[in-house]
């Protein structure tokens, strides 16, 4: 079983109710709806030839295409997971997340997870409070790798 399948089995269907058929370059896109809110956990391979800012922008675009997200009417909160063989030399602050909700795809968390389980992530916070059960998601991702 590969890493992407492990992630899917860790989150679907317990946390995310749907595993979407892919029509973009994402490796996995899990979806859930809670009342009017919509969320995805999207998995994509890390490309060491591109800077992380570009990769996050590309993932946002793929998620928008995959989910038909639209600002103001059909926004979607996203956790973006990049899988890599070895963790690149990056800092948490370089994993840019959205500070406002003025996007069709609101990046609430960015994770880099190596196949050995080494993990770096940044999540949306308000003061010292993280939203969206971030610790549980982070620990499930690490468990999926090992």
N, C-alpha and C positions, 0 to 999 in steps of 0.2 A: 504494500500500500504506500502511495507517495504522500508527500507533505501536504499537498493541496487537499487530498482526500481525507487526511487526518484532521485538517482544519474544518472541513465540511462536516465530518462526523462529530466533531466537538461542539458545533454550534447549531446544526440542523438536525431535527426540527425543534429541539428543546428551546433555543433562544430565538432563532430566526425561523419563521414558519415556511419560507419558500426558498428554494434554490433555483434561481432564474436560468433559463436557457441562454447561453451566451451568444451575442451577436457583435461583440467588440473584442479587443485584445486582452480582456481580463481573464484570469485563470479560474476565478470563482466569484460569484455575486450572490450573496445571501440577502434576503429581504424580509422585513417585518413591518407591520402597520399596527400602531397603537392609537386608537381613536383617529384623529386627523393627521397625526404625525407618521412619517415614513422614514425608515432607516435601512441602510445596507452595510454589510461587511464585504468589502471588495478585496480580492487577492490578486496580486500582479507580481511578476518576476522583477527583481531589481536589475537595472542596467548600469553597470559600473562605468559606461562610457557617457552617461548623461548626469548632469548635476541633479540633486534631489528636488530642487524647486521645480525644474522642468518635469521631472517624473510625477510629482504631485499634481501639477497642472494637467498633464496627460491623463492621469488616472481620473481626475475630476471630469474631464471631457468624456472619457469612456463611460463613467458612471452616469453622466447626464444622458448620453446616447442610449445606454442600456435600459434606463428607467424612465425615459421621457420626462425628466425633471424640468420644472419651469419655476423661475423665481416668482414669488408672490402667490402663486396658485398651487404649485405642486413641488414644493421644496423637498429635499431629502437630506437627512443627516447621514454622514458617511464615516466609517472607520476604514482607512486604507491600510492594507497590509502588504508590505513588500517582502518577498522571500528571497534569500540570498544564500550562497554557499558559505561565505564568511561575512561577518558584519563589517561594513565600510567604516572608515575613520570619520565619523560624524558626531555632532553633539545634539542633544535634545532640542536646543534652540533652533537648529537648522531644519528640523522637521516642522515646517510651518503649518499651523492650524488656523482656522478662521476665528476671528475675535468678534465677528458680527454675523447675523443671519441673512445678510443681503446677497445671497447667492442661490442659484438653483440647487447646487450641491454644496452643502455646508460641511466642510471637513472638520469633524469633531475629534478625530484622532488619527495619527499616523504611526504605524509600527514598522520596524525593520526586525525581522526574525531570521536568524541563521538556522540552517538545518541541524546544528548542534544544540540549539536552544538559547543561544546568546541573543539578547533582546534589547532594543532601544525603542522608546516610544515617547510621544508627546500627546497630551489630551487637553481638551478644552477645560478651563478652570475658571471659576469665579471666586476670587479671593483664594482661599485654600481648599475649596470644595470642587471635586471633579464630578462631572455628570455622566450618566449612562452606564453605571456599573463598571467603571474603567478597570478596577483592580481585577475583577472577575474575568473580563475579556483578556487582559494582559496575561493572567496566569493560565487561561485555557490555551492561548496561542503558544506559550512556551511549552506547555504539556504536549501540544500537538507535534512539536518538533522533535521531542525526545522519546 
